[in-house]
Amino acid sequence: MGFYEIVVPEAEINLVTNPSLETAVTGYSAVGGTVARVATQSRRGSYSLEIDPTTGVNDGAFFGTVSLVSGQTYTFAVDVKGVSGIPYRIYFGTTGGAVLGTPTAFTGAGDWQRVYVTYTETATTTRRLYLVKNNSANGDIFYADGWHCSQKSYNTTYVDGDQEGCEWDGEEHASTSSRSAQSRAGGRIYNLDDLGMYVIESAGLGMAPVRHKIARQSLLPGALYRGSKVEERPLTIVADVIGSSYTNLHSLRKTIVDYIKADRVKDDQAFLLRYTGANSNKPTVLKCRYDGGMEFKSPEGFTERAALRAIAYDPYWYEEGEASAALSLRKSVSNANNAIRREDGIWSSLGTGLSSFSYDIAYDKARDRIYFAGNFATANGVTVNRICYWNGTTFVAMDAGVNGSVRAIAIAPNGDVWIGGAFTTVGSGATACKGLARWNVSTGTWTAFNPSTATFASIWSLAIDSSGDLYIGGDFTDWNGNANADYIAKYQNGSWVALGTGTNALVFAISVAADGKVYVGGSFTTANGVTVNSICYWNGTTFVAMGNGISGGTADVFTIGISLDGSIIIGGNFTTAGGVSANNIARWNGTSFAALGSGTNGSVYELEFDDKGILFVGGNFTVAGGITLADKTTGWNGSSWFHLPVNLPGSPTVTVNAILTIGDDLYYGYNDTGTATTSEITTVSNPGSARAYPVVEITRSEGTSAVVEWLRNETTGKRLYLNYALQSGEKLTIDLTPGARQITSSYRGAVWEAALRNSDLGDFYLLPGDNDISAFVNQAGSPTMTAFMKFPIAHESADGVA
């Protein structure tokens, strides 16, 4: 027989009432040994039947029963993942176990293979469908899925109510299922040889054409590569249609045309072409549309040579069935005491954490050190006294630390570490200082700064500009004896310099932009005599107001962030910015303020951008953009607020004071101890040779609540920002199939609102091979949760199954 097959739509009923074991093992029994429903292996849906035999030579399993009618012929087909080299057989049997008809014997391939057997019934009665070893004492486990029995005398494609073009005849996964004759998604399988069409040659089995996306350069050589797009696949099959007479030749041609024409069924559906040449156990399927070549010319005798041309607008070849993986939805991280980290998508503690809260975290890339500052005495059991660094394994003390809280860290270009806070002595010598010290990284010693002041309580903020000058802000006046150095000052070339006349109240935040402007926020109303209302910038000569500043609430700016496009983000406690309603957070574009959605319902203490422009926010709030949060941290993706995949220890009263991003990694500092709940990574293996677009199903049973918040492919970086509260008994389905994307609830129907804006709905896929998928559902009251990622097995070429 030839390697090419065509699937012709045909109505059909699958008599097996639980064909893929999606909800139960009902109907299946062991023949020796045991059977179980498992999610570790599957071919149709998310579960399969695990058959654990004894050494009995005919051990296996059966489904029973199905009702058959005397004189009718039936076909039983099943997917089997047998042990390589072990003999098996399938057959129809009586309820007493006797073999009926001629069994189909086959040898396990160590992978999924579909086998079938036909039988003509001699009585109207019930029968069993058997899958057993064929005289083998091997006791290894094997698997079965996709059980199918229909009143057909030939093999057809699989039917169950979850398949395209099919429906359940009664209760889902507990009734027979039917396929419509108007669906090209399945039907009878014809080899082209059986149609009198003998293939001579073909083109288009390999990789589909690729179009490069480039940007031309008018003066420079060549072009800039911007990516590629897989184009539609042209396929040509050259074959001789051989008849026994002119009438027979015309009849053959008529049949072939009838099977591939657009109006064979409703809605102009693509026809399915199968190829078995690469692996007879794994036919690959291509969705084709006729393009030409069947016009037919004068035959030679009763033979017509035709060159069938088709186009597959979906260019990939697909295996039968699908792959599936169970997703983990959360994990516990113990010892998440006042700090936690996420590296490569994996959340973990930093040893045993910190003994008290942290205020700031900073990164020295050259030395790969992560500095923590706060009010803690020990870190991972090491006495550090409020300042230390994480070396990747543990915390390292910096001499004897300081005697009071540290609120800010700034790392100089040479690696020296400036710290500011409310401390008055530093190091093992308890050297006196005014909340400011510098760790000399080359010598491992402290330099204390103890200038005269009129008043001093604390330094709140530090920043270093491109010239290496240090800016300090806080609660002090007359710094270094300078009457103009109130609440803010600059350390330049070893000397202290005032910025105009300073501000008239506390400075909480300083940030230096790429253009050299120094942005300053706090509780002040004037700066250098200019009315600025808590936010302004220093242009090198004076302070400049930003609109009319902020108002409402306590009118404080606690933190300033600078986005990749140069926009300034301010966070604090306020209700308006520049006259615009903005709850505790706002963006300055250089001329005016704008709100970030509806903001937060409490103070914002920390802002941090990652290298992709995602803004991470911490503070003392419980709602952001209308989204109720597990903890007082959230993210802004440029269009929408979103959940972060973490529930910090303790109650939602946790306050997040410090956030650090390093590429895609995150470090958090906060004020509680115990066990955190975070996203968990599941490695999902795509056995295909092309990318696959999955369907994700998440189901809740019982418990108090379950909010679906996060799904990300850590391997590709694509993510879905989610916010959907599942009810008990409800299933959320996220279908990412191109051209058929949808988000549905088994209870409410379409729920597109479950995905927040800027989610990668159009570009979430699995690469060939392993993909690390992180998922998070925030749960309360111990609900039972299940989640599966199902996807077609796609190949760039028909050779993918070889």
Secondary structure, DSSP 8 states (H G I E B T S, - for coil): --SEEEEE---EEE--SSSS-SS--TTEEEESSEEEEESSS-SSSS-EEEEE--S-TT-EEEEEEEEE-TT-EEEEEEEEE--TT-EEEEEEE-TT--EEEEEEEEE--SSEEEEEEEEE-SSSEEEEEEEEESS------EEEEEEEEES-SS-B----TTSTTEEESSSTTSS-EEE-TT-TTS-EEEEGGGGTEEEEEEE-SS---EEEEEEE-SSSSSEEEEEEEE--EEEEEEEEEE-SSHHHHHHHHHHHHHHHSGGGSTT---EEEEE-SS-TTS-EEEEEEEEE--S----BTTEEEEEEEEEESS--EEESS-EEEE----EEETT--SEEEEETTEEE-STT-BSS-EEEEEEETTTTEEEEEES-SEETTEE-TTEEEE-SSSEEE-TT-BSS-EEEEEE-TTS-EEEEES-SEETTTTEE-SSEEEEETTTTEEEEE----SEEEEEEEEEE-TT--EEEEEEEESGGG-TT-SSEEEEETTEEE--TT-BSS-EEEEEE-TTS-EEEEES-SEETTEE-TTEEEE-SSSEEE-TT-EESTT-EEEEEEE-TTS-EEEEEE-SEETTEE-SSEEEE-SS-EEE-TT-BSSEEEEEEE-TTS-EEEEEE-SEETTEE-SSSEEEE-SS-EE--SEE-SSSTT--EEEEEEETTEEEEEES--S-EEE-EEEEEEE-SSS-B--EEEEEEESSSEEEEEEEEETTT--EEEEEEE--TT-EEEEE--TT--EEEETTTEE-GGGB-TT--TTS--B-SEEEEEEEEEEEES--EEEEEEEE--EESSGGGG-
